[in-house]
C-alpha cells in the first residue's frame, strides 16, 4: 500500500512532460487563436510544475521555488489577459478567430 502512495520526482516530471506536450501539440495543430493561447498557458503551467518539483527536491524549504512560481504565474496571467483582449478585438473586427481566414483576408 505504501508503494502506491509514494509519489516521487519522476511522477511530477512525467505529468509536466505530458502537460507540456499537450500544450505544444495544441499550439502546432490548432488554427483557432483562442485554443493557441490556452495551449500556451498549459505549457506555462507545466514549466511552473517543473519549478516546484525541483524546488521541493533540491531545497526542502520551498521558499525559492514558490517565489519563482508566483512570479512566472503572474506574468503568465497578465500575458494571457493581454492576448485575450487582442483576440477579442480581432473577433470584433472579423467575426471569427481562425488564423487561416484572417491571413487570407489580409491578402
PyMOL commands that set and color helices and strands:
alter all, ss='L'
color gray80, all
select helices_A, chain A and resi 2-5+9-29+33-58+63-94+99-106
alter helices_A, ss='H'
color red, helices_A
deselect
rebuild
show_as cartoon
